[in-house]
Amino acid sequence: MSLPFRMSKRALRTPEPPISWLMKYALDCPQCISLAAGFVDTDTLPVEIVGACTDDLMASADTGRAALQYGTTIGLPALRRQIVDRLAADDGITFEANRVDADCAIVTSGSQQLLFLISDVLLDEGDIVILGGPSYFVYMGILHSMGAIARTVPMDADGMDVDALERVLADLERAGQLDRVKLVYDVSFFQNPMGVSLSTERRKRMLQIVQRFSKRHRIFILEDAAYKELRFADPSLPPTKKFDTTNEWVLYTGTFCKPFSAGMKTGFGVLPKEILEPVLRQKGNHDFGSANLNQMIISRAVARGDYDRHVQKVRAGYRKKAAVMADGIRKYFPAATTWYEPQGGLYIWAELPASIPTGPDSEFFKAALAQNVLYVPGDFCFYPNSGYEGTRSAMRLSYGVAAPGQVAEGIKRLGELACEMLSSGVAAK
Ligand SMILES: Cc1ncc(COP(=O)(O)O)c(C=O)c1O
């Protein structure tokens, strides 16, 4: 008989991702309509662009070999320059205004890696991170692993409620716990799961609030801008980073996965230099650099203008599918459903009347599965025991990967189910 092994505390604290079984279920059930996965639309993936850029790179032995060799830990210089140039052109984030230049940019293996690295660099067991309720559940997994304590602040149509953020920080100060607060985590554009964006006013106030409560150490804002480019209309809201005029307070993360290719798993960050260094040391331990070939392909696509043309197409596609979902909700969901018409991103958050819980053990969820429709139960998006646990009746609905016809059919089935349960009064459980 083999001997048992002993896992680290960190491994023991790390729960199974709550939706991994849902993803597996979707794969094993080809007739299922999955409104659960936050995957990007398979039909829009940039096969031709990536093919042309790869051919270009491989057409010369020099560029081909460079692409097939290891790169640097911090990432491809050309791509890092493009990342800051784009922030300058789109948002006016510059060295003059924000002390941001290419030396502050890092390329990572998806933005998820950077969220992990930043958290790893900043958080000891028992440290506190403030986040929205609901929030991106995969980030919550990182907090569990780190043994961090989450405090949840409610969200509304304008993103995180910054008055509530202020109250939470004041409570922590009164309780003598301000020294443990390291981060405010915010998905500031078309949030996962609610689809809402932080208003410009709240961006400014969030920054002022963290500055005011940074008494003996800096409380950072971790601005996760994963969905920034997936807006349905121009102009973009300014990133919270734009108001960080000294490049000291906002740790900005972004990705090429959502707007371009998830399979290339390339993300990036723009960070204050003092935190970039420890992040790089951790990244060195992880992988000493992200895939050079992918970075070179993306850099080429950006330089040729293909990237921007592609993003325009992707936006138009999601805008159409979001409208299909929104129309279906208007038509089929109970009138008392609370939801926000998406302006970008991949999600609609729908809160059914409180008498219809939507959690994984609920009658509604089971009935939806029986009708071959999958959604992410809203319960997964609230950090347990973190001060605010929101509603039990919400669903995260994604129009990312399902075809428009499936989106329409899936929403119809869910809506009719909810209406039936409401009228027969069987829902609550
Ligand atoms: C809010 C948010 N942040 C970060 C990520 C990570 O994306 P990636 O690592 O693919 O860049 C995701 C992916 O779904 C996300 O939804």
The ligand as a MOL file (V3000), in Angstrom:
LIG
                    3D

  0  0  0     0  0            999 V3000
M  V30 BEGIN CTAB
M  V30 COUNTS 16 16 0 0 0
M  V30 BEGIN ATOM
M  V30 1 C -12.4030 39.2690 -14.6800 0
M  V30 2 C -11.3710 38.3930 -15.2710 0
M  V30 3 N -10.0880 38.6640 -15.0310 0
M  V30 4 C -9.1130 37.9050 -15.5250 0
M  V30 5 C -9.3890 36.8060 -16.3170 0
M  V30 6 C -8.2460 35.9740 -16.8020 0
M  V30 7 O -8.1630 35.9330 -18.1440 0
M  V30 8 P -6.8470 35.4710 -18.9380 0
M  V30 9 O -5.9240 34.8180 -17.9470 0
M  V30 10 O -7.3530 34.5310 -19.9290 0
M  V30 11 O -6.2400 36.7200 -19.4490 0
M  V30 12 C -10.7230 36.4860 -16.5910 0
M  V30 13 C -11.0540 35.2930 -17.3990 0
M  V30 14 O -12.1690 34.8910 -17.5230 0
M  V30 15 C -11.7390 37.3030 -16.0520 0
M  V30 16 O -13.0190 37.0470 -16.2690 0
M  V30 END ATOM
M  V30 BEGIN BOND
M  V30 1 1 1 2
M  V30 2 1 2 3
M  V30 3 2 2 15
M  V30 4 2 3 4
M  V30 5 1 4 5
M  V30 6 1 5 6
M  V30 7 2 5 12
M  V30 8 1 6 7
M  V30 9 1 7 8
M  V30 10 2 8 9
M  V30 11 1 8 10
M  V30 12 1 8 11
M  V30 13 1 12 13
M  V30 14 1 12 15
M  V30 15 2 13 14
M  V30 16 1 15 16
M  V30 END BOND
M  V30 END CTAB
M  END
